[in-house]
Amino acid sequence: MTRTAFVTGATAGIGEATVRALVDKGWRCVATGRRKERLEALVAELGADKVLPCVFDVRDEAAMDAAIASLPEDFTGIDLLVNNAGLAQGLSPAQEANLDDWQTMIDTNVTAMVKLTRKLLPVLIERKGAIIAIGSVAGSYVYPGGNVYAGSKAFANHFTLALRADLHGTGVRVTSIEPGMVETEFTLVRTGSQQASDDLYRGSDPMTGEDIANTILWVAELPPHLNINRIELMPVSQDFAGFRVARES
């Protein structure tokens, strides 16, 4: 039986790589994102029988509802939800941060994830499916300028673990995957320039979207009696943030 995944943020990075990895192993994917041309390119590459493009911004609940309601029969039986859509805006300290950036991160990383998960829970329970959420090590190890992004990822990490507790006895598997440094377009958006993005990664041998997608695939294809609660991944070059002390001059 062909299984179906619902993957958010599928137009780049981890989400795009996840769609490719799942389809390669025989899954169908509902691929969501804001950039129509990128979703259409995935369909052209992987096949319309394997990838269903759904163009909407996850912050738009009406568009989300319309996309779910319009799923064709072959794609309605969702066996896996990959909560991947997320963003980070700004690296400013809290006292200098833009409130619009904060609100955008909360709306995308927290509110949209919660709403979509709740809407798909009935079918996931019916099919004894799985939920895999892309959190971040930023939810555990904060850093200067992380502020709302780190807070939103702490929420994502713990919301996912709380789902694991709530869904006890339903057969639904729930996993929080929490990556460190991954080289994708995500960082370009966060830093605001290609040069800053390149400088961040230079000489560090970071993880790739494919690395995380392969981890998602491994979790998704485990036997149904096994549950991975959480996975934290970093490139070897990255380590935990150290404590700092401010001293008077």
N, C-alpha and C positions, 0 to 999 in steps of 0.2 A: 504494500500500500504506500502510495506517495504521501509524504508528510508535507505540511505547509507551514511556513514561517512568516511572521509579520515583522519586518525590519524597519525601524525608523532611522532617519538620517542616512539614507542609502545612496546619496549623490556623491559621496567622497569618503576618503579615509577608511575608518574601521567598518562603517556601515556598508560601503560599496564592496570592500573586500569580503565581508561576511556573506553578502548575497552571492558572490562568485563561489565562495567556498562551499556554501550549502547546495547551490545548484549543481556543482561538480559532483556532489555525493547523492544526487537524485531528488533533492527537495524542490518544491515550488516555493516562490517567495513573493509576498506582497511587499514591494519596495516603495517606501515613502520618502518624500523630500520636497524641497521648494523649487528645485531647478529641473524643469520639465525636460530640457534637452539632454541632461545627464541620465535621467531615468530612461528616456527613449533610447539612448545609446546602449544602456544595459540590456534592454529588451532586444535590440538589434543584434547584440553580441551573443546573448544567452537563449533567446527564443521567447516568443509570446506565450507559449504553453508553460514556460517555467517562471517567467517574471511578469507580474502585474504591476504597472506603474501607478502610483497614487500621488498626485501632485497636490500637496497642501502644506501649510505652515502648522506645526503641531500646536502653536498657540491659539489657533483658530478652531474653537470647539465645534462650531457649526460645520466647518469643512471636514473636520475629523469624523463627525457623525455621518455626513454624507458619503464619505469614502467607505466607511464600514458598511453602511446600508446598501451601497452599490456593488459590493463584492460579488462577482459571478460565482455560480455554484461550486466550481472547481477550487475556488480559493476561500470559501467560507469556513471550512473546517480548520481553524487555526490550532496547530499543535505546539507552536513555539512563538513567544513574543520576545523580540530582542529590543529592549529599551536602550537604544543607542543615541538618539538625537540629543544633542546638548551643545552648549557653546560657552565660551569665556570671553568677556569683553573688558579691556582695560587692565593695566597692571599697576594702577595708582594705589597709594595708601588710602585707607578709608576716609581720612579727613580731606582728601582731594578728589575722591571718586565721583563719577557722574551717576546721579540717581537713576537716569534712564537706562544706563548700562546694568545697574543692579537689578532693576525691574525686569529687563529682558532676560537676564540669567535666571531669575526666580520663575518667570512665566514659562521658560523653555525647560529648564533642568528639573524643576520641581512640579509646578502645576500641571503642565502638559503630560508629564510622565504618569502622575497620579491618575489623571482623568482617563488616559488611554488604557492604563492597566485595569482600572475598574470596569471600563466598558467591555473589555475582552475576557474578563474573569469567567463569566458564565460558560463560554465555549471552551476555554482552557480547562475548566473543571470537568465539563462534560467529556472531553477527550483525554483527560488525565495528561495534560500537556506540560509545558515548561515555560518558565520566565527566566530570562537572562538579562541582567541590567548592567550597563557599563557605568560603573562608578569611577573612582579615582583614588590614588594614594593621597591626593590633596584633601580628601575627607578624613584622613587619619593624621597626616603630617602637614601642618599649615606652614605658610611661608609669607614673607612680606608682599603685600599686594594681592594676596589670594582672597581675602575677605569673603565676599558673597559667593564667589565661585567655590571656594573651599567649603563654605557652609552648605551650599546646594549639593555638593557631592557627598558631604557627610550625611545629609538627608537621604540621598539616593542609596548610599550604602546601607543605612539602617532601615529605611523603608523596605528595602528588598529583604533584609533579614527578618523584619517583622511579618512580611508576607509569608515567609517560610513557616513562621509560627502559626499564623492564622489559617494557612492552608493544610495544616496537619490533618492527615486522614483522608484527604481528597485525591491523593495520588499525583498532585501537581508538584513538579520539582522547581525549586527556585534557587538561583545562583547570583551572587554579586561578584562581578569581575572588576578588579580595581587596578588599572594600569598606572605606571609611572610615565616616563617620557616616551612619547610615540611621535614619530615624524610624519605629520599629515598637514593638510591645509588648516586644521584647527589652530595650530600655532601661528600661522600667518595672520589669521583673523585676530588672535589674541594680542600679538605684538604690534600689529598695524603696519608692518613693512617686511618686505622680503629679506632685506639685509639683517634686520633684528632676528628674524626666524632662522636665517642661515647661521648667524653668530651663536644662537642658542645651541644648535646641533653640532657645530664644527668640532670634529675630533672626538665626539662622544659615542659614536656607534649606537644610536637610539633604536628602540623597537620600531616596527613598522605596523601599518594597518593589517597586513597579512599575518603578522605574529599573533595579534589579538583575535583575528578572525579564525585562525586555526585553533586557538584556545576555545573559542565559542563553539566551533564545530565539535571538538573533542567532548565538551560538556554535553552538548545536545545529543550526541550519539551514544552516550553511556547507557547501559541497561537500565530499564525503568525502575529497578529497585535501588538504584544508587543516586544520592544527591550530593553534589559539591556545594557546600554552603557559601564559601567565598574563596576567591583566588586573588592574591596580590602579586603583581608582576612589575619588575623594573629591569632596565638594561643593567648589565654588570657595572657599567660606568657610573650609575646613579646610586646614591645612598641616602640615608635619612638626614633631614635637616638638623643642624646642630643648634644647641642653645646659644643665646647671645646675651651679653651683659653691656648695658650702657653705663659708662663711667664719667664722672665729672672730670673736667680738664684741670 
